[in-house]
Amino acid sequence: MTALVAIAPALSLAACQRDTETAAPAARPVRTVTVEKREGGQALTFTGRIEAEDEVSVAFRISGRLLEKSGKLGERVQAGQIMARLEPQNELNTY
């Protein structure tokens, strides 16, 4: 039994030895790219026609000369907004 008591500390000290050093992983190759300023690609030119999604034809019920026009071509309008006025002379002549 004394032999066992004498051997136990030696065995426990043997278990505390340093681990062997592990080898460092091999270096992996890395690809690099140098960024530099250059001219843009080739300019592209397209021909075509741009159309509105919603389009409405507007006309007067009677003929006459245009006295006033508000707004511009392609401008949005609200319901009830006055878009144009005719000269009242044609209407006045009918009475």
NUGUMAR-604798 format. One line per 2 residues: their letters; for each residue x, y, z of N, C-alpha, C. Coordinates in nm, 3 decimals, padded with zeros to 5 digits. Layout:
<volums>
a = X,Y,Z,X,Y,Z,X,Y,Z; ...
</volums>
This chain:
<volums>
mt = 00.081,-00.118,00.000,00.000,00.000,00.000,00.087,00.126,00.000; 00.198,00.123,00.072,00.288,00.237,00.071,00.347,00.260,-00.066
al = 00.364,00.154,-00.139,00.417,00.169,-00.275,00.316,00.242,-00.363; 00.190,00.214,-00.337,00.085,00.280,-00.416,00.079,00.428,-00.381
va = 00.097,00.459,-00.252,00.095,00.598,-00.208,00.215,00.672,-00.267; 00.326,00.606,-00.281,00.446,00.669,-00.336,00.435,00.689,-00.486
ia = 00.367,00.603,-00.556,00.357,00.611,-00.702,00.248,00.710,-00.744; 00.144,00.730,-00.665,00.031,00.816,-00.701,00.074,00.958,-00.732
pa = 00.160,01.025,-00.647,00.201,01.161,-00.684,00.281,01.166,-00.814; 00.359,01.064,-00.840,00.438,01.062,-00.964,00.346,01.053,-01.086
ls = 00.242,00.971,-01.075,00.148,00.957,-01.186,00.069,01.086,-01.209; 00.031,01.153,-01.099,-00.046,01.277,-01.116,00.041,01.387,-01.176
la = 00.172,01.389,-01.141,00.261,01.488,-01.201,00.287,01.457,-01.348; 00.286,01.333,-01.383,00.308,01.295,-01.523,00.189,01.342,-01.608
ac = 00.072,01.345,-01.551,-00.046,01.388,-01.625,-00.046,01.539,-01.647; 00.035,01.616,-01.573,00.039,01.761,-01.586,00.144,01.810,-01.684
qr = 00.201,01.722,-01.760,00.301,01.766,-01.858,00.238,01.853,-01.965; 00.320,01.940,-02.021,00.271,02.026,-02.128,00.234,01.945,-02.250
dt = 00.128,01.994,-02.320,00.091,01.929,-02.446,00.197,01.961,-02.549; 00.211,01.875,-02.641,00.304,01.902,-02.750,00.246,02.015,-02.834
et = 00.331,02.101,-02.883,00.284,02.215,-02.962,00.226,02.166,-03.094; 00.109,02.219,-03.125,00.046,02.181,-03.252,00.103,02.267,-03.362
aa = 00.114,02.212,-03.478,00.171,02.284,-03.592,00.072,02.391,-03.639; 00.124,02.506,-03.678,00.038,02.615,-03.729,-00.023,02.570,-03.862
pa = -00.150,02.609,-03.886,-00.211,02.568,-04.013,-00.134,02.629,-04.131; -00.135,02.557,-04.238,-00.064,02.603,-04.359,-00.129,02.731,-04.410
ar = -00.051,02.823,-04.460,-00.103,02.950,-04.514,-00.182,02.920,-04.642; -00.298,02.984,-04.651,-00.380,02.965,-04.770,-00.350,03.076,-04.870
pv = -00.350,03.046,-04.998,-00.323,03.151,-05.097,-00.440,03.250,-05.103; -00.409,03.377,-05.125,-00.509,03.484,-05.131,-00.493,03.555,-05.264
rt = -00.605,03.581,-05.331,-00.602,03.653,-05.458,-00.638,03.798,-05.432; -00.561,03.890,-05.484,-00.588,04.033,-05.466,-00.612,04.098,-05.601
vt = -00.687,04.209,-05.598,-00.717,04.285,-05.719,-00.691,04.432,-05.688; -00.621,04.499,-05.776,-00.595,04.642,-05.759,-00.708,04.719,-05.828
ve = -00.771,04.811,-05.755,-00.881,04.889,-05.808,-00.825,05.018,-05.864; -00.866,05.050,-05.986,-00.820,05.173,-06.048,-00.936,05.240,-06.121
kr = -00.929,05.370,-06.132,-01.035,05.446,-06.198,-01.014,05.440,-06.349; -01.124,05.408,-06.420,-01.119,05.401,-06.566,-01.243,05.467,-06.622
eg = -01.244,05.488,-06.751,-01.360,05.541,-06.820,-01.473,05.438,-06.814; -01.596,05.488,-06.816,-01.712,05.399,-06.813,-01.723,05.318,-06.941
gq = -01.821,05.234,-06.943,-01.844,05.150,-07.060,-01.894,05.230,-07.178; -01.933,05.163,-07.280,-01.979,05.225,-07.402,-02.116,05.290,-07.378
al = -02.132,05.413,-07.427,-02.261,05.484,-07.411,-02.367,05.417,-07.499; -02.486,05.402,-07.445,-02.596,05.339,-07.519,-02.702,05.444,-07.549
tf = -02.755,05.442,-07.669,-02.860,05.533,-07.710,-02.980,05.451,-07.756; -03.097,05.485,-07.704,-03.219,05.414,-07.740,-03.318,05.513,-07.800
tg = -03.395,05.467,-07.893,-03.502,05.551,-07.948,-03.634,05.489,-07.908; -03.733,05.572,-07.891,-03.863,05.521,-07.852,-03.957,05.634,-07.820
ri = -04.071,05.600,-07.766,-04.173,05.698,-07.733,-04.222,05.670,-07.592; -04.228,05.774,-07.512,-04.277,05.760,-07.376,-04.425,05.795,-07.375
ea = -04.507,05.708,-07.320,-04.650,05.731,-07.315,-04.698,05.729,-07.170; -04.801,05.808,-07.144,-04.859,05.811,-07.010,-04.936,05.682,-06.984
ed = -04.944,05.644,-06.859,-05.020,05.526,-06.823,-05.169,05.552,-06.840; -05.215,05.670,-06.796,-05.354,05.711,-06.812,-05.358,05.836,-06.897
ev = -05.439,05.834,-07.003,-05.448,05.949,-07.092,-05.596,05.975,-07.121; -05.634,06.103,-07.120,-05.774,06.140,-07.142,-05.780,06.249,-07.247
sv = -05.872,06.235,-07.342,-05.896,06.341,-07.440,-05.996,06.438,-07.382; -05.967,06.568,-07.393,-06.055,06.670,-07.338,-06.103,06.758,-07.454
af = -06.233,06.790,-07.453,-06.289,06.875,-07.559,-06.408,06.953,-07.502; -06.443,07.063,-07.570,-06.560,07.142,-07.533,-06.682,07.087,-07.608
ri = -06.799,07.110,-07.553,-06.923,07.067,-07.619,-06.960,07.161,-07.734; -06.915,07.286,-07.725,-06.945,07.384,-07.829,-06.813,07.435,-07.886
sg = -06.819,07.491,-08.006,-06.697,07.544,-08.066,-06.678,07.689,-08.023; -06.558,07.740,-08.037,-06.528,07.878,-08.001,-06.379,07.898,-07.988
rl = -06.343,08.024,-07.963,-06.202,08.058,-07.948,-06.161,08.041,-07.802; -06.042,07.992,-07.783,-05.989,07.968,-07.649,-05.948,08.101,-07.587
le = -06.004,08.134,-07.472,-05.976,08.259,-07.403,-05.863,08.240,-07.300; -05.867,08.132,-07.229,-05.770,08.109,-07.121,-05.742,07.960,-07.109
ks = -05.617,07.929,-07.088,-05.577,07.789,-07.066,-05.488,07.786,-06.943; -05.522,07.702,-06.846,-05.438,07.689,-06.727,-05.370,07.552,-06.729
gk = -05.250,07.546,-06.678,-05.178,07.420,-06.675,-05.093,07.401,-06.799; -05.014,07.297,-06.795,-04.924,07.263,-06.904,-04.949,07.121,-06.950
lg = -04.902,07.089,-07.066,-04.918,06.956,-07.123,-04.851,06.854,-07.029; -04.923,06.750,-06.995,-04.870,06.645,-06.909,-04.886,06.670,-06.761
er = -04.940,06.785,-06.723,-04.956,06.819,-06.582,-05.077,06.746,-06.523; -05.070,06.710,-06.398,-05.182,06.643,-06.331,-05.290,06.746,-06.297
vq = -05.416,06.704,-06.306,-05.528,06.792,-06.272,-05.616,06.721,-06.169; -05.687,06.800,-06.093,-05.778,06.747,-05.992,-05.921,06.753,-06.045
ag = -06.009,06.674,-05.989,-06.150,06.675,-06.027,-06.209,06.812,-05.997; -06.282,06.869,-06.090,-06.346,06.999,-06.072,-06.256,07.117,-06.105
qi = -06.132,07.094,-06.138,-06.038,07.203,-06.170,-06.069,07.258,-06.309; -06.073,07.392,-06.322,-06.096,07.455,-06.453,-05.967,07.447,-06.532
ma = -05.977,07.389,-06.651,-05.859,07.369,-06.735,-05.848,07.474,-06.844; -05.964,07.523,-06.895,-05.962,07.622,-07.003,-06.097,07.693,-07.007
rl = -06.098,07.813,-07.068,-06.222,07.890,-07.086,-06.232,07.934,-07.231; -06.354,07.933,-07.282,-06.381,07.982,-07.417,-06.430,08.125,-07.410
ep = -06.411,08.199,-07.520,-06.469,08.334,-07.528,-06.620,08.318,-07.530; -06.691,08.398,-07.455,-06.837,08.381,-07.444,-06.914,08.439,-07.565
qn = -06.846,08.499,-07.662,-06.915,08.569,-07.774,-07.007,08.475,-07.851; -06.967,08.354,-07.883,-07.052,08.261,-07.958,-07.181,08.231,-07.882
el = -07.172,08.211,-07.752,-07.290,08.182,-07.672,-07.381,08.303,-07.664; -07.324,08.422,-07.651,-07.403,08.544,-07.641,-07.476,08.570,-07.773
nt = -07.418,08.535,-07.885,-07.480,08.559,-08.017,-07.600,08.466,-08.041; -07.610,08.356,-07.974,-07.720,08.263,-07.997,-07.850,08.310,-07.932
y = -07.845,08.404,-07.841,-07.967,08.450,-07.771,-08.025,08.568,-07.838
</volums>
